[in-house]
Amino acid sequence: MPSDISSLLNQGGHKVTKQGTERDIFLPTRQDLEPEIRESFKTVLYNLMRNDSFRRSLRDWAYGNISENNSNLAYITSYVKLCEKFGGWSNAAPEIRRRYASTFEWYVSELLRREFAARASGFGLRLKDADPDDEFDCLALLDQGLVFVECKTGREGIYSQIKTFLRRDRELLAAYSFFVFDRDYTFSREGDDVPKLTYAQSYELGFDSISKVTVGSHTFFQIRGQRGLGGWRYFLACSAFNGFEDRIRYMIRYTNETSQNRFASSLFRFEQIPFIADADENQSAQPRQTGTAVAADTPIKDAEVTKREDN
């Protein structure tokens, strides 16, 4: 039987050919494990992943960077031993890294299902008519439409992934398009985490503008594709630490407001990040004066923030 997410994606004309399973994440993989025990493991793992400190430590452990003095190492070791007791655990380094990446994708899909009442969710999906190289890290269905989340672990930067993300976004035309990083920053570890790109670089990467959106203590970035590379659709990018659940909530609200009303409310503060003139690549980019999303997004016609060109 197809999963719920497979059936619901069929409604939009998308046929799932492959998706992540429990064997891909940090769970015992013994096939005859009792369903009640497996569900208990999933609940424990989900609650551990919701804790920023533990998730940082688990990530560092998976990539071989954890200190012996890390306070969470004992919890990780105990969890691994418990999984080994119930069978089907591999400690091979490549397998650990692969399963951590899948576990992070699973965690995001579970977050949308458990905390945001997604009707269905899945991770590690491949679609029949999509580009053969495309795997969709997380897909979920909220009442207002499809959610597409690209989940990045490790140290890989956002710039090398933008064109691929825009292609996947065009394939899905999701109502919500998010790019989340399993780290404490989005663009740069150093400084104010503001991208510093020239016009030529932005054109090559395939986007029209980058804006920083702030709400309370939370920030995320709106990245708008070029007209010919997505019809002026945008996606939102953020760190998955320091209030990740609240940030997802605000990104959902921001998308709803700009899709339904063409304007974001005054709750959101908006800074468009200017590109550096090509002759001045060594200069630092500084955000424009802070304002509301309506007033600051000047490159968009009539200062409107739109999800799709036809909204």
C-alpha positions as CSV (number, residue, x, y, z in Angstrom):
1,M,0.0,0.0,0.0
2,P,1.3,3.5,-0.8
3,S,1.9,5.8,2.1
4,D,-0.4,8.8,2.8
5,I,2.1,11.2,1.3
6,S,2.3,9.1,-1.8
7,S,-1.5,9.1,-2.2
8,L,-1.8,12.8,-1.6
9,L,1.0,13.7,-4.0
10,N,-0.8,11.7,-6.6
11,Q,-3.6,14.3,-6.4
12,G,-1.1,16.8,-7.7
13,G,0.1,14.5,-10.5
14,H,3.3,13.5,-8.7
15,K,4.1,9.8,-8.5
16,V,6.5,8.7,-5.7
17,T,8.9,6.1,-6.9
18,K,11.1,5.9,-3.7
19,Q,11.0,7.4,-0.2
20,G,12.9,7.2,3.0
21,T,12.0,4.5,5.5
22,E,12.7,3.7,9.1
23,R,15.7,1.7,8.1
24,D,17.4,4.9,6.9
25,I,17.4,6.7,10.2
26,F,18.8,6.1,13.7
27,L,16.5,3.3,14.7
28,P,17.0,-0.5,15.2
29,T,16.6,-2.0,11.7
30,R,15.5,-5.5,12.8
31,Q,12.5,-6.2,10.6
32,D,10.7,-8.3,13.1
33,L,10.9,-5.6,15.8
34,E,7.5,-5.2,17.5
35,P,5.6,-2.2,16.3
36,E,5.1,-0.8,19.8
37,I,8.8,-0.9,20.5
38,R,9.6,0.7,17.1
39,E,7.1,3.5,17.8
40,S,8.7,4.0,21.3
41,F,12.1,4.4,19.7
42,K,10.7,6.9,17.2
43,T,9.2,9.0,20.0
44,V,12.5,9.0,22.0
45,L,14.5,9.9,18.9
46,Y,12.1,12.7,17.9
47,N,12.2,14.3,21.3
48,L,16.0,14.1,21.4
49,M,16.2,15.7,18.0
50,R,14.0,18.6,19.2
51,N,16.7,19.5,21.8
52,D,19.3,21.8,20.1
53,S,22.1,20.8,22.3
54,F,21.6,17.1,21.7
55,R,21.2,17.5,18.0
56,R,24.4,19.5,17.7
57,S,26.2,16.8,19.6
58,L,24.6,14.0,17.5
59,R,25.7,15.8,14.3
60,D,29.2,16.2,15.6
61,W,29.3,12.6,16.7
62,A,28.1,11.4,13.2
63,Y,30.8,13.4,11.5
64,G,33.5,12.3,14.0
65,N,34.0,15.7,15.5
66,I,32.6,15.2,19.0
67,S,34.7,15.9,22.1
68,E,35.0,13.3,24.8
69,N,34.0,16.0,27.3
70,N,30.7,16.7,25.5
71,S,27.9,16.4,28.0
72,N,25.6,14.7,25.5
73,L,28.1,11.9,24.6
74,A,26.8,9.7,27.3
75,Y,23.2,10.0,26.1
76,I,24.3,9.2,22.5
77,T,26.3,6.2,23.6
78,S,23.4,4.9,25.7
79,Y,21.0,5.4,22.8
80,V,23.3,3.5,20.4
81,K,23.7,0.6,22.8
82,L,20.0,0.4,23.2
83,C,19.6,0.3,19.4
84,E,22.3,-2.4,19.2
85,K,20.5,-4.4,21.8
86,F,17.4,-4.6,19.6
87,G,19.5,-5.4,16.5
88,G,20.4,-4.0,13.1
89,W,22.9,-1.2,13.9
90,S,26.0,-0.3,11.9
91,N,28.8,1.8,13.2
92,A,30.6,2.2,9.9
93,A,31.5,5.9,9.5
94,P,29.9,6.4,6.0
95,E,26.7,4.7,7.2
96,I,26.5,6.8,10.3
97,R,26.8,10.1,8.3
98,R,24.3,8.9,5.8
99,R,21.8,7.9,8.5
100,Y,22.3,11.2,10.3
101,A,21.4,13.1,7.2
102,S,18.3,11.0,6.7
103,T,17.4,11.3,10.4
104,F,17.5,15.1,10.1
105,E,15.2,14.9,7.1
106,W,12.9,12.6,9.0
107,Y,12.9,14.9,12.0
108,V,11.8,17.9,9.9
109,S,9.0,15.7,8.4
110,E,7.9,14.6,11.8
111,L,8.0,18.1,13.1
112,L,5.6,19.2,10.4
113,R,3.3,16.3,11.1
114,R,3.4,16.4,14.9
115,E,3.5,20.2,15.6
116,F,1.9,21.6,12.5
117,A,-0.8,19.0,11.9
118,A,0.4,18.1,8.4
119,R,-2.0,15.6,6.9
120,A,1.0,13.6,5.7
121,S,4.7,13.9,5.4
122,G,7.7,12.0,4.1
123,F,11.4,12.3,3.5
124,G,14.0,11.2,1.0
125,L,11.5,11.1,-1.9
126,R,12.0,10.6,-5.6
127,L,9.3,11.4,-8.1
128,K,8.7,9.7,-11.5
129,D,8.7,12.8,-13.7
130,A,11.3,14.8,-11.9
131,D,14.9,15.2,-12.8
132,P,16.7,11.8,-12.3
133,D,19.2,13.5,-10.0
134,D,16.5,15.1,-7.7
135,E,15.7,13.8,-4.3
136,F,13.2,15.8,-2.3
137,D,14.4,15.8,1.3
138,C,11.1,16.5,2.9
139,L,7.5,16.9,1.6
140,A,4.4,17.5,3.7
141,L,0.9,18.6,3.1
142,L,-0.7,21.3,5.2
143,D,-4.2,22.6,4.7
144,Q,-3.0,25.5,2.6
145,G,-0.9,23.3,0.3
146,L,2.3,21.4,-0.2
147,V,5.5,22.1,1.8
148,F,8.9,21.4,0.3
149,V,11.9,21.5,2.6
150,E,15.5,21.1,1.5
151,C,17.5,19.9,4.5
152,K,21.3,20.4,4.5
153,T,23.7,18.8,6.9
154,G,27.5,19.2,7.0
155,R,29.3,22.3,5.9
156,E,28.1,22.5,2.3
157,G,27.2,26.1,1.4
158,I,23.9,27.4,0.1
159,Y,25.3,29.0,-3.1
160,S,26.2,25.7,-4.9
161,Q,22.7,24.4,-4.2
162,I,20.5,27.3,-5.3
163,K,20.1,26.3,-9.0
164,T,19.2,22.8,-8.0
165,F,16.8,24.0,-5.4
166,L,15.1,26.3,-7.9
167,R,14.7,23.5,-10.4
168,R,13.1,21.2,-7.7
169,D,10.8,24.1,-6.7
170,R,9.6,24.5,-10.2
171,E,8.9,20.8,-10.5
172,L,6.7,20.9,-7.4
173,L,5.2,24.4,-7.4
174,A,4.9,23.9,-3.6
175,A,2.9,26.5,-1.6
176,Y,5.8,26.6,0.9
177,S,9.4,26.3,-0.1
178,F,12.0,26.2,2.7
179,F,15.8,25.6,2.7
180,V,17.0,24.8,6.2
181,F,20.6,24.2,7.4
182,D,21.6,22.0,10.3
183,R,23.9,24.6,11.7
184,D,23.8,28.0,13.5
185,Y,24.0,30.2,10.5
186,T,22.6,30.4,6.9
187,F,25.2,32.1,4.8
188,S,28.3,32.8,6.8
189,R,29.7,31.6,10.1
190,E,31.6,34.8,10.6
191,G,30.1,38.3,11.0
192,D,26.5,39.2,10.6
193,D,25.5,36.2,8.5
194,V,24.6,38.5,5.5
195,P,25.4,37.3,2.0
196,K,28.0,39.3,0.1
197,L,27.6,38.7,-3.6
198,T,28.1,40.7,-6.8
199,Y,25.5,41.2,-9.4
200,A,27.3,38.8,-11.7
201,Q,27.4,36.1,-9.1
202,S,23.7,36.5,-8.3
203,Y,22.9,36.2,-12.0
204,E,25.0,33.1,-12.4
205,L,23.3,31.5,-9.4
206,G,19.9,32.3,-10.8
207,F,18.2,34.6,-8.3
208,D,17.0,38.2,-8.5
209,S,17.1,39.3,-4.9
210,I,17.9,38.3,-1.3
211,S,16.1,39.9,1.7
212,K,16.5,39.4,5.4
213,V,13.2,39.0,7.3
214,T,13.1,39.5,11.1
215,V,10.3,38.8,13.5
216,G,11.1,39.2,17.2
217,S,14.4,37.4,17.8
218,H,14.1,35.2,14.7
219,T,15.5,35.8,11.3
220,F,15.2,34.1,7.9
221,F,16.0,35.0,4.3
222,Q,13.8,35.4,1.3
223,I,15.6,34.4,-1.9
224,R,13.7,35.2,-5.1
225,G,14.5,33.4,-8.3
226,Q,15.0,35.2,-11.6
227,R,11.9,35.6,-13.7
228,G,13.1,33.0,-16.2
229,L,14.1,30.6,-13.5
230,G,10.9,30.1,-11.6
231,G,8.6,32.9,-12.5
232,W,9.7,35.1,-9.7
233,R,8.9,32.5,-7.1
234,Y,10.8,32.7,-3.8
235,F,12.0,30.4,-1.1
236,L,12.9,31.0,2.5
237,A,16.2,29.9,4.1
238,C,17.1,29.6,7.7
239,S,19.2,27.9,10.4
240,A,17.6,24.9,12.1
241,F,18.8,25.9,15.6
242,N,17.9,28.5,18.2
243,G,14.1,28.4,17.9
244,F,13.7,26.3,14.8
245,E,10.0,25.4,15.4
246,D,9.1,29.1,16.0
247,R,11.0,30.0,12.8
248,I,9.1,27.4,10.8
249,R,5.8,28.8,12.2
250,Y,6.8,32.4,11.2
251,M,7.9,31.3,7.7
252,I,4.6,29.5,7.2
253,R,2.8,32.7,8.3
254,Y,4.9,34.9,6.1
255,T,4.2,32.7,3.1
256,N,0.5,32.7,3.8
257,E,0.3,36.5,4.2
258,T,2.3,37.2,1.0
259,S,0.4,34.6,-1.0
260,Q,-3.1,35.6,0.1
261,N,-2.8,39.3,0.6
262,R,0.3,40.1,-1.5
263,F,1.6,41.9,1.5
264,A,3.4,40.8,4.7
265,S,2.1,42.4,7.9
266,S,4.0,44.8,10.1
267,L,4.9,41.9,12.3
268,F,7.8,41.2,9.9
269,R,10.7,43.6,9.4
270,F,12.3,43.5,6.0
271,E,15.8,44.3,4.8
272,Q,16.8,43.9,1.2
273,I,20.4,42.9,0.9
274,P,22.1,44.9,-2.0
275,F,24.4,43.1,-4.3
276,I,28.0,44.5,-4.6
277,A,28.9,46.3,-7.8
278,D,31.1,43.9,-9.9
279,A,34.0,46.4,-9.8
280,D,33.8,46.5,-6.0
281,E,33.9,42.9,-5.0
282,N,36.0,43.6,-2.0
283,Q,33.5,45.9,-0.4
284,S,31.1,44.6,2.2
285,A,27.4,44.6,1.5
286,Q,25.2,46.3,4.0
287,P,21.4,45.9,4.4
288,R,19.1,48.7,3.3
289,Q,17.3,50.6,5.9
290,T,14.9,48.4,7.8
291,G,11.2,48.6,7.0
292,T,8.2,46.5,6.5
293,A,8.1,43.9,3.7
294,V,5.9,46.1,1.6
295,A,8.1,49.2,1.8
296,A,11.5,47.6,1.4
297,D,11.1,45.1,-1.4
298,T,11.5,47.7,-4.1
299,P,12.6,45.6,-7.0
300,I,9.2,43.8,-6.9
301,K,6.6,45.8,-8.9
302,D,4.5,48.1,-6.6
303,A,6.6,46.9,-3.7
304,E,4.6,43.7,-3.4
305,V,6.0,40.4,-2.2
306,T,4.6,37.6,-4.3
307,K,5.0,33.9,-4.2
308,R,4.0,33.4,-7.8
309,E,3.9,35.7,-10.7
310,D,0.2,35.2,-11.2
311,N,-0.9,36.0,-7.6
